[in-house]
Amino acid sequence: MSHRSGHYTEYPHHGAYNHGRPLQRSAATAAVIPMQLPVASASDDYTLVHAGKQVRIGPVLFWIAVGTVTLLGLWSAATATYFAFRDDVLTRLIARQADMQYAYEDRIAELRAKVDRTTSRQLLDQEQFDQKLEQIMRRQSALEQRATALGSIPDVTGSIRPPARGMAASETSPAIPKPSPISDTVIFVAPPAREARLESRAPVLSAPPASQFAKVQGFDNVLVRLQTSLDHVERRQIAALGTVEDGVETRVRRMRGVITDLGLDMAQLEAATPRAGVGGPFVPVKLTADAGPFERQLYRINLARSQMDRLNRTLALVPYRKPVIGEVEFTSGFGVRSDPFLGRPAMHTGLDFRASMGDPVRATANGKVVSAGWSGGYGRMVEVDHGNGLSTRYGHLSEIHVKIGDQIKIGQVLGAVGSTGRSTGPHLHYETRIDGEAVDPQKFLRAGVRLSAG
């Protein structure tokens, strides 16, 4: 733009011929050219005309604005040219953005992997905990079954279960006196001091609530506590089972030793033992392949118990018990003595037990009455045949309560003490015979004392 006089305009339709006339524009011209370029005034100012309004700008400000616009245009052109010819800058920017994105994605993947590992570890821990808990439950169930098996095993003297609390003494004791070769003539039972009271029942595990305990010690400690308790129960059961096994085996050995010491034939005794009505299908006892020490020991105990039961039935025919109740006091022993009536040496074929008139006389073994009545010097006498050549005689009775042919059980009353026959006073003459030959009854009584020691 050049500096011109204010009398002329820069538009081509303004000529010299319209000098001094007002400028007339048509509506179309005004619409096409909404803004006029600045017109210099007489004082060198620039005038901007827009929509009929004029704005005067000084030359300095005008050229500053023009320079600024020019610099901005040049800077934009230079920048565009720089980026147009320098692709590596843009590439680095894009690569940097991509690296940042990849870094964020890697971080997210790492966090996800960490979460997955944590979740997997928790699931694995939970699975292991469930497996351990299941093992503990199976072990507890097995121990309960063992406790049931132990509770059903009677020891040498009877049931191993202790009497219930609060039970009266009359309810726990049998109706008949306890048998012992020393004190009575009923069924043999060892002294109570020898009874093995096995506490095999699993104790109730009293522990704090699992959730509260787990908060303090953790689930692992809970499992360890349970395992320790179950180990303690198992040790007690093994010890109890060992006690039962030792007692049964000792009892069996003692019973066999007694039969041997008495000079009796075991096979003949078993053959003479009466058999009750029993039967059923044969189901052999077998151990499973995965049987543990407890099951094997229980199997051995069952075999020993079956042998002991057979020996008990056999020994029920052996008269090793006392025929009277009370303290042992012999007025005359077995063997040669001075005859009380003639004063000459004579063979005494039995034992004379001191007793009072009318005291009950009991059978010392199972058998059958073969004689019941008056028999010479015996006075009133009862003879019981126990089989296998064994028999016992009970003389000088005041009363007889059985008859010939009666089946007699251990401890059954045969009659009452008296002084019939060749007798100087109330007492019981008791004989033990093998194949009709009188033998010393004390031999059998000592065998009974030996059995009672178990």
Secondary structure, DSSP 8 states (H G I E B T S, - for coil): -----TTS-SSTT--GGGTTS-----HHHHHH--EEEEEE-TTS-EEEEETTEEEEE-HHHHHHHHHHHHHHHHHHHHHHHHHHH-HHHHHHHHHHHHHHHHHHHHHHHHHHHHHHHHHHHHHHHHHHHHHHHHHHHHHHHHHHHHHHHHHT-EETTEE-S---TT--HHHHS-SS----TTT-SS-----GGG------S--------HHHHHHHH-HHHHHHHHHHHHHHHHHHHHHHHHHHHHHHHHHHHHHHHHHHHTT--HHHHHHHS---S-----------TT--HHHHHHHHHHHHHHHHHHHHHHHTTS--S-SSSSS--EEE-SEEEE-TTT-SEEEE-SEEEE--TT-EEE-SS-EEEEEEEE-GGG-EEEEEEEETTEEEEEEEEEEE---TT-EE-TT-EEEEEB--SS-SSSEEEEEEEETTEEE-HHHHHHHHHHHHT-
